[in-house]
Amino acid sequence: MADSLDHAPAQAKNLPQFLALTVGAIGVVYGDIGTSPLYAFREALRPFGPGGVGRDEVIGLVSLVLWTLTAIVTIKYVLFLLRADNDGEGGTLSLLALLLKKGTKYPVLMFFAGVLGAALFIGDAMITPALSVLSAVEGLKLVTPALDDYVLPISIVIILLLFAVQSRGTGAVSIFFGPITLIWFLVMAAAGIAHIGDDLAILAAFNPLYAVGFLWDAGLVGFIVLGAIFLTVTGAEALYADLGHFGRLPIQSAWFTVVFPALALNYLGQGALVLSHPNVIDNPFFLMFPNWALLPMVILATAATIIASQSVITGAFSLIRQAIHLGFLPRFEIYYTSETQTGQIYLPLVNTILLTGVLALMLMFGSSEALAPAYGVSITGAMVIDTILAFEFVRRQWGWSALTAIAVLLPLFSLELVFLGANLLKVHHGGYVPILIAGILITMMLTWRKGVSLLREKTARHDIPLSQFMAMVERKSEHAPVDVPGTAVFLTATPDTTPAVLLHNIKHNHVLHQHNVIMTIKTARVPYVPEKDRYTITQLSDRFSLLELRFGFMDDQNVSRALARCRKGGFKFEIMSTSFYLGRRKLIADPQSGLPHWQDKLFIAMADSAIDPTDYFHLPANRVVELGEQVII
């Protein structure tokens, strides 16, 4: 596997590479937003009922779609947030890490905002595959009504296959993502162009006054419709999260040259079709195509939704890895499915949880029509969080005054709050789903952080300063431990204190190695740490040295590889005469501790589910010694 230095954020060095990154961004970054036309306009029309929508309402709805895409996606994400990066990486947790590194007056607020945004994204990662695949496969009902009963089973099989191949990685098929999605956008644009002529009055939708007039005249129905309109920008946060994979310029280029024009043309075409044939409001997207093209379009739409789902799943894997490295979750098993791309990872436990959630949603709701109301809450919530973090970012990182930041961001923030309010009206229709998912994940993150903090407080009461311990063992006495040859490496999170496993080793085995290395692993608040800054070695005495390894929150924390680098840098040790000592704690719940009993149980369950440090840090398994202890928490 290549070193982390090779996985710096993507940058195009020449025109062919720039075009390749742009096509790749079309597939990965815009896969989700590209499938929104399947259901977004249909859901916006639904509150009016069959025959209940007038010409002005249709034009107003399309105008709302166009200007929502312009304000939220083009202005906020493509032109603004893509510039707010953490060493080239984007996303909610990446921005949070940068704020915590640079310092903020509101660390607690920023922390909670970042955790909430991450939790809402996971909710989106469960709903997107379910809704997108169902929407695509439901096109079969238009091919022949006899296939109606097979839509759900076919969708379930597709989802099962999608999650089953995650362990093999996406490298082999990801090269097709961009070209297939590019074809999808071109076909959508062509379909839109073919139908705009059905009623050229739809071109009035470019006038934002139609959007404002629609909201003014529609009243409560207009507010409800906003929840459906927001479905048109689902996946916009992927622009930001995938910044490091493709770079800012390819993502911007893909949006302005392909994605935005194709989406605008398709929504205009759907609107013109509804103006000329009001009876198509049940499924205006698929009814844009002639009967002979329906089956090929269902197949292409299914491929596009699978790609969109893959992008969200990969994003969830990446986000959970960031959360683990930043200390928000326990260590889970992570497999790297590519020899060259650290972004291609597979987390078995997370994959299983996502699959279970997606299948449960599909079985509970049964159709995209029933599931659509559940979608907007997580998206709008995540976008509001991004704006809050961006406000602090531009002040701390770019030096904007509070007045300037408010002037720029308040209009966007106000607009997103309106959309959030409209989506909250759908809570009882399924909007509770992402709130429930986010609530569970937030509870887990806060429990883990608080539990780890309490555990450190309890163990700190018995800590012995390392300098004091070294002075004690250097004294020659009849109770001194026996000297043994070789090197012992003791892994610890607090390098200033004596590792508990070192004390237990002397207590039970009465030995001390000739060379002892106190090793601590730090996660920096940057995505990647260059190899030259990977380690620092401090000689504490003839027998003791301190080794600090530093990784970025998107690095593979491979200790064996880092130690090989240390040897090249002059740190002398023989791996076959080196033992790695790890402490294994058995946690016991204490009703009198700082956590409620249920939270004690949850923390212990999360700790038990964590992967063994030997595997997580890639230590040589045949050189690891574990010593256990019981800790009441």
Buried (B, 14 or more C-beta within 10 A) or exposed (E): BEBBEEBBBBBBEEEEBBEBBBBBBBBBBBBBBBBBBBBBBBBBBBBBEEEEBEBBBBBBBBBBBBBBBBBBBBBBBBEBBBEBBBBBBBBBBBBBBBBBEEEBEEEEEBBBBBBBBBBBBBBBBBBBBBBBBBBBBBBBBBBEEEBEEEBBEBBBEBBEEBBEEBEEBBEEBBEEBBEBBBBBBEBBBBBBEBBBEBBEBBBBBEBBEBBBBBBEEBEEBBBBBBBBBBBBBBBBBBBBBBBBBBBBBBBBBBBEEBBBBBBBBBBBBBBBBBBBBBEBBBBBBBBBBEEEBBBEBBEBBBBBBBBBBBBBBBBBBBBBBBBBBBBBBBBBBBEBBBEEBBBBBBBBBBBEBBBEBBBEBBEEBBBBBBBBBBBBBBBBBBBBBBBBBBBBBBBBBEEBEEEEBEEBBEEBBEBBEBBBEBBBBBBEBBBBBBBEBBBEBBBBBBBBBBBBEBBEEBBEEEBBEBBEBBEEBEEEEEEBBEEEEEBBBBBBEBBEBBBBBBBBBBEEEEEBBEBBBBBBBEBBBBBBBEBEEBBEEEEBEEBBBBBBBBBBBBBBBBBEBBBEBBEEEEBEBEEEEBBBBBBEBEBEBBEEBBBEEEBBEBBBEBBEEBBBBBEBBBBBEEBBEEBEEEBEB
